[in-house]
Amino acid sequence: MEEPTEQSNKNDTKKSVPVLPWMRSPVDVSLIDECPLGHVPFLDPRLDLALRNTGITSHFPVQVAVWQETIGPGSFERDLCVNSPTGSGKTLAYALPIVQVLSTRAVKCLRALVVLPTRDLALQVKEVFATIAPAVGLSVGLAVGQSSIADEISGLIKRPKLEAGLCYDPDNLSPELQSSVDILVATPGRLMDHINNTKGFTLEHLCYLVVDETDRLLREAYQSWLPTVLRLTCSSDESLFRHMPSTFGSLKTIRKFGVERGFKGKSFPRLVKMVLSATLTQDPSKLAQLDLHHPLFLTTGQMRYRLPEQLESYKVICGSNLKPLYLVALLQTLQGEKCIVFTSSVESTHRLCTLLNYFGDLRIKIKEYSGLQRQSLRSKTLKAFRAGKIQVLVSSDAMTRGMDVEGVRNVINYDTPAYIKTYIHRAGRTARAGQAGHCFTLLHKEEVKRFKKLLQKADNNSCHVHSVPSESIESLRPIYTTALEKLKGSVESETYRKRKINVKSSTQGKWKR
Ligand SMILES: Nc1ncnc2c1ncn2[C@@H]1O[C@H](COP(=O)(O)OP(=O)(O)OP(=O)(O)O)[C@@H](O)[C@H]1O
């Protein structure tokens, strides 16, 4: 699934001028330097230590910028919209301030919710929280449908012993139920399941909402998860004002000054929102869905889109009938370095991966990773890829946004991306965290001009030609012919099998009727 374009893309090749006034005066993250951990103001020493234990010794620029607006001096006064390149460290940018601010909490309840579009991404983000939250006594939960709903519920809700006196809010919760987690990382579908069906699951104490990969999440309604979350976290006062005539409009500003939701008789701050992406939407109607409070826009440089600094882009020009040969020759020159090959659909992902595996002994382990597969198989593949047991992943777009795999040095666009957003997210699987990386795009001659225009939208004027020696192509021809024959056979037998299954299920249907 490719990234659709937006109206404002007309402006993309020039300095971007957003429609929304608050987006026109952003904090420019490119002007901020990295900051050694020892110089990060107010950083809890326990978190400092936890970060150092994972090898982190400084804050990346986007983390410095978000820290300033959350912990100090900004104190979470404004909602944040962060547009920062792939691999720039956005996850820790929001995870660290949330964990620090919740570290002083007196009672356990669900205070922070992070929503991501896919299960693998949610698992990845949970891992980031899990490296820092336990250091200050916080627990992180996961609602993604990885385990059975019953197992997930037992991880999220606990039944404390009444004599321990832990039931703090008898008015609102059934006395024996309370949250086991302070922070929840969720996908929208499972989140909605818990909201609708899980006894004791409540968002009424929520203080922080993070919408990661915002543009992707806003594109899909997912059972109206966002309006539901906003409604459930809205103060009773505020929901009252919402339905009042405009003369009461000024009263809404109560929210700006903090105390708006009751929490066991005490005032409680408003729900703070942080929304992030490497390609954040600037579409006012989409952003309006988030009901942002006095938002602050943090972006990197003046262009709308930006590629990682250490990324080198190359084009590989080849005839369309020879693409698989060029791909194999390219993979051979990469000598088993970790690589992701992108295609434009789940079907072509499957076909290409099958074909590559018929190429005889390439001495490269190649696997498919796509939405056609079962989640358990995808997770297994991803684990093996992370561990280096697989060197090449052939993938469709839908699965790879935000994916952070250590050591991916190369990305190959087997099919040319139609949109700059797609190019950014694909290329962004390499050159992460300041590391070097290459992105190769296979193109026919006729595609070159359009591709050049596409890259200009991300201020990328240096995309050199990468040439593949014709001898390499010629030497692969015989084996390619054999591989194609095998692929044909495999496609035929798969089609036959599918047809058989369809016939079987329709016959069973008839009998049932
Ligand atoms: N301060 C830091 N020092 C060193 N490494 C870091 C730091 N912050 C983050 N990283 C590493 O940088 C990598 C990229 O981080 P992250 O996944 O948060 O990027 P991102 O901006 O969310 O990218 P994307 O837009 O693709 O989702 C991760 O491997 C992470 O561990």
Ligand as a Chemical Component Dictionary entry (heavy atoms), coordinates in Angstrom:
data_LIG
# 
_chem_comp.id                   LIG 
_chem_comp.type                 NON-POLYMER 
_chem_comp.pdbx_formal_charge   0 
_chem_comp.three_letter_code    LIG 
# 
loop_
_chem_comp_atom.comp_id 
_chem_comp_atom.atom_id 
_chem_comp_atom.alt_atom_id 
_chem_comp_atom.type_symbol 
_chem_comp_atom.charge 
_chem_comp_atom.model_Cartn_x 
_chem_comp_atom.model_Cartn_y 
_chem_comp_atom.model_Cartn_z 
_chem_comp_atom.pdbx_ordinal 
LIG N1  N1  N 0 20.110 9.281 21.632 1  
LIG C1  C1  C 0 20.363 8.222 20.910 2  
LIG N2  N2  N 0 21.626 7.738 20.802 3  
LIG C2  C2  C 0 21.892 6.644 20.038 4  
LIG N3  N3  N 0 20.956 5.956 19.359 5  
LIG C3  C3  C 0 19.692 6.385 19.434 6  
LIG C4  C4  C 0 19.323 7.525 20.211 7  
LIG N4  N4  N 0 18.008 7.710 20.096 8  
LIG C5  C5  C 0 17.542 6.738 19.290 9  
LIG N5  N5  N 0 18.562 5.949 18.895 10 
LIG C6  C6  C 0 18.456 4.813 17.965 11 
LIG O1  O1  O 0 18.124 5.344 16.697 12 
LIG C7  C7  C 0 17.335 4.419 15.968 13 
LIG C8  C8  C 0 16.165 5.134 15.345 14 
LIG O2  O2  O 0 15.274 5.564 16.339 15 
LIG P1  P1  P 0 13.687 5.567 16.121 16 
LIG O3  O3  O 0 13.230 4.225 15.716 17 
LIG O4  O4  O 0 13.077 6.177 17.297 18 
LIG O5  O5  O 0 13.580 6.547 14.861 19 
LIG P2  P2  P 0 12.322 7.285 14.278 20 
LIG O6  O6  O 0 12.671 8.717 14.185 21 
LIG O7  O7  O 0 11.106 6.919 15.042 22 
LIG O8  O8  O 0 12.254 6.660 12.809 23 
LIG P3  P3  P 0 10.973 6.331 11.872 24 
LIG O9  O9  O 0 10.432 7.645 11.400 25 
LIG O10 O10 O 0 11.544 5.526 10.757 26 
LIG O11 O11 O 0 10.001 5.578 12.713 27 
LIG C9  C9  C 0 16.970 3.322 16.941 28 
LIG O12 O12 O 0 17.751 2.182 16.681 29 
LIG C10 C10 C 0 17.309 3.883 18.292 30 
LIG O13 O13 O 0 17.726 2.896 19.198 31 
# 
loop_
_chem_comp_bond.comp_id 
_chem_comp_bond.atom_id_1 
_chem_comp_bond.atom_id_2 
_chem_comp_bond.value_order 
_chem_comp_bond.pdbx_ordinal 
LIG N1  C1  SING 1  
LIG C1  N2  SING 2  
LIG C1  C4  DOUB 3  
LIG N2  C2  DOUB 4  
LIG C2  N3  SING 5  
LIG N3  C3  DOUB 6  
LIG C3  C4  SING 7  
LIG C3  N5  SING 8  
LIG C4  N4  SING 9  
LIG N4  C5  DOUB 10 
LIG C5  N5  SING 11 
LIG N5  C6  SING 12 
LIG C6  O1  SING 13 
LIG C6  C10 SING 14 
LIG O1  C7  SING 15 
LIG C7  C8  SING 16 
LIG C7  C9  SING 17 
LIG C8  O2  SING 18 
LIG O2  P1  SING 19 
LIG P1  O3  DOUB 20 
LIG P1  O4  SING 21 
LIG P1  O5  SING 22 
LIG O5  P2  SING 23 
LIG P2  O6  DOUB 24 
LIG P2  O7  SING 25 
LIG P2  O8  SING 26 
LIG O8  P3  SING 27 
LIG P3  O9  DOUB 28 
LIG P3  O10 SING 29 
LIG P3  O11 SING 30 
LIG C9  O12 SING 31 
LIG C9  C10 SING 32 
LIG C10 O13 SING 33 
# 
